[in-house]
Each structure stands twice: as C-alpha cells, then as structure tokens.
Amino acid sequence: MASVTTDANGNGSFDVTLPVPPSVTAISSAATGPTGTSEFSAALFPKLLNISTRANVQPGDDLVIGGFIIAGTDAKRVLLRGIGPSLKVGGVAMPGRLQNPVIELYDSSGAFIADNNNWKDSQQAEIEGVGLAPSDRLESALLITLPPSAYTVQLRG
C-alpha cells in the first residue's frame, strides 16, 4: 500500500514496486478522495488493459484532465470514451451525470490532436468493432493509433 499526498489541485505522484508471483497477470488499484474515485487496472506485463477515472465534471469550462503515456517503440491503438448519459447505479440514472460529454486529445506540447462529441457521428463501425461502444449516442469516443509519447485527454460537458 502506498500513501500519497496531493496538492491543492489534487495532483500527486507515486511509484510503487510490488512483489508479484508468476501466476499474477493483472493488478488493480484505486485512489479515493472527497470529489471522486479514480481506478486503474493494468496488466503487469506486457500492456495496459484499462484505465477508468471517475471525476466530477460540470458543463462549460469545469472539465477534467487526465494523461497517459505510450512507452516503447511501436504505435498503439487507443480507445478514449467520455460516458455520461448512460451512467446508472442499480438501474437508476446517476444524478449529476453529463448529458453530452465531449472528449479532446492533446499531445505533450499541448497541441490539439483530435476530438469527438457524439460517437456515432464518426468512427461508428470501428468503435463498435472494438466491442466497447458507448451505449448512448450523445456520449463521446475516439479510436486512434498513437505513437509513443505523453498525451492529455480533456473531458467537458
């Protein structure tokens, strides 16, 4: 277990090395704070399987920003999704969910790469082919192949 202290903006970093028996192929962790929970699920070796973050995003400029790094020498195919209208708890629509999320992708210099508003407006067949299509037409998704580098994703309402 690692304890991390964040600054006033909720930013913090940590590096943890875990003893892992050969039979373990995946690891999960969660960070919980007063405004939400971020969950990370990754294969230990050789690739990341899933990153899922929940945060309070409001309409307008009250957005959430996340980042990821693609390491190695090969480009990777990445699916980014902004889910809102379909969020339910126990079959009941989650209060305060985004009604029409927009996702934006930027490179490490802050240069805009791509965005998506309503996922069916572009790449519908490709995203459905991955098997992780959003369930509401107003949700956002972006399927893209990216070279190794650092990236920032912004989700706004």
C-alpha positions as MATLAB code, in Angstrom:
seq = 'MASVTTDANGNGSFDVTLPVPPSVTAISSAATGPTGTSEFSAALFPKLLNISTRANVQPGDDLVIGGFIIAGTDAKRVLLRGIGPSLKVGGVAMPGRLQNPVIELYDSSGAFIADNNNWKDSQQAEIEGVGLAPSDRLESALLITLPPSAYTVQLRG';
ca = [
       0.000    0.000    0.000;
       1.244    3.484   -0.845;
       0.005    6.719    0.665;
       0.217    9.818   -1.490;
      -0.382   13.427   -0.508;
      -1.764   15.685   -3.202;
      -1.501   19.411   -3.660;
      -4.474   21.814   -3.591;
      -5.329   20.853   -7.187;
      -5.446   17.140   -6.394;
      -2.165   16.385   -8.168;
       0.226   13.845   -6.764;
       2.585   11.176   -7.995;
       3.855    7.874   -6.733;
       5.903    4.886   -7.775;
       5.294    1.508   -6.181;
       7.105   -1.776   -6.744;
       5.097   -4.815   -5.719;
       6.271   -8.379   -5.199;
       4.293  -10.279   -7.822;
       4.082  -14.066   -8.027;
       4.398  -15.548  -11.547;
       0.722  -16.558  -11.575;
      -0.472  -12.914  -11.358;
      -1.247  -11.301  -14.716;
      -3.127   -8.171  -13.656;
      -3.304   -5.665  -10.840;
      -5.933   -3.138   -9.817;
      -5.735   -0.067   -7.632;
      -7.989    2.801   -6.656;
      -7.479    6.337   -5.400;
     -10.373    7.804   -3.458;
     -10.773   11.411   -2.432;
     -13.543   13.780   -1.395;
     -14.554   14.533   -5.001;
     -14.432   11.066   -6.539;
     -12.544    7.895   -7.255;
     -10.001    7.031   -9.909;
      -9.455    3.387  -10.721;
      -6.577    1.835  -12.616;
      -6.442   -1.699  -13.955;
      -3.339   -2.755  -15.804;
      -1.620   -5.878  -16.964;
       1.721   -6.089  -15.214;
       3.446   -7.462  -18.255;
       3.319   -6.505  -21.154;
       0.496   -3.974  -21.748;
      -2.021   -1.693  -20.106;
      -5.548   -3.043  -20.385;
      -7.782   -0.344  -18.952;
      -7.731    2.979  -17.172;
     -11.005    4.251  -15.794;
     -11.394    7.558  -13.990;
     -14.471    8.998  -12.335;
     -14.490   12.671  -11.538;
     -16.957   15.489  -11.106;
     -17.246   17.269  -14.477;
     -19.644   20.152  -14.955;
     -20.924   21.791  -18.142;
     -18.819   24.546  -19.654;
     -15.216   25.056  -18.610;
     -15.375   22.907  -15.446;
     -13.617   19.958  -17.083;
     -11.478   17.017  -16.015;
      -7.990   16.433  -17.413;
      -6.208   13.092  -17.479;
      -2.984   11.940  -19.007;
      -1.319    8.797  -20.224;
       1.998    7.755  -21.728;
       2.610    5.294  -24.526;
       6.030    3.737  -23.998;
       8.184    1.596  -26.251;
       8.828    1.991  -29.950;
       5.534    0.906  -31.510;
       2.369    2.940  -32.012;
      -0.650    1.755  -30.002;
      -4.355    1.751  -30.828;
      -6.259    3.568  -28.074;
      -9.988    3.951  -27.409;
     -10.928    7.017  -25.359;
     -14.535    7.336  -24.156;
     -16.487   10.092  -22.425;
     -19.507    8.484  -20.773;
     -22.376   10.415  -19.184;
     -25.978    9.849  -20.253;
     -25.794    6.065  -19.779;
     -24.321    6.151  -16.249;
     -26.623    4.248  -13.892;
     -26.443    2.929  -10.363;
     -28.689   -0.027   -9.673;
     -30.516    0.619  -12.936;
     -31.279    4.231  -11.976;
     -29.740    7.148  -13.890;
     -26.909    8.694  -11.873;
     -27.787   12.222  -10.716;
     -25.485   14.962  -11.971;
     -24.149   12.946  -14.924;
     -23.017   14.791  -18.046;
     -25.731   14.973  -20.656;
     -23.451   15.443  -23.671;
     -19.743   14.837  -22.909;
     -17.027   15.971  -25.320;
     -13.562   14.403  -25.336;
     -10.405   16.144  -26.622;
      -6.911   14.711  -27.106;
      -3.666   16.731  -26.963;
      -0.003   15.820  -27.349;
       2.729   16.541  -24.802;
       3.276   20.050  -26.187;
      -0.424   20.860  -25.761;
      -1.161   20.685  -29.497;
      -4.654   19.515  -30.356;
      -4.808   16.058  -31.987;
      -8.479   15.087  -32.212;
     -11.858   15.348  -30.526;
     -15.275   13.739  -30.512;
     -18.698   14.873  -29.386;
     -21.287   12.280  -30.383;
     -19.519    8.976  -31.037;
     -21.845    7.781  -33.812;
     -21.031   10.877  -35.899;
     -17.648    9.382  -36.821;
     -15.916    6.010  -36.483;
     -19.119    4.205  -35.508;
     -18.254    0.937  -37.262;
     -14.660    0.924  -35.973;
     -15.680    1.627  -32.380;
     -18.433   -0.991  -32.466;
     -15.858   -3.440  -33.849;
     -13.731   -3.000  -30.729;
     -16.694   -4.067  -28.589;
     -16.592   -1.065  -26.242;
     -19.006    1.312  -27.919;
     -20.831    3.764  -25.653;
     -24.489    2.871  -25.170;
     -25.844    6.402  -25.720;
     -25.430    8.345  -28.974;
     -24.593   11.557  -27.042;
     -21.526   10.011  -25.416;
     -18.100   10.540  -26.933;
     -15.486    8.091  -28.151;
     -12.286    8.401  -30.116;
     -10.421    5.412  -31.572;
      -6.927    6.412  -32.637;
      -3.468    4.965  -33.192;
      -0.799    6.977  -31.380;
       2.999    6.859  -31.436;
       4.959    6.587  -28.177;
       4.682    9.885  -26.301;
       2.772   11.592  -23.497;
      -0.845   12.650  -24.049;
      -3.538   14.654  -22.285;
      -7.266   13.980  -22.503;
      -9.845   16.609  -21.587;
     -13.474   15.731  -20.862;
     -16.024   18.514  -20.685;
     -19.778   18.878  -20.660;
];
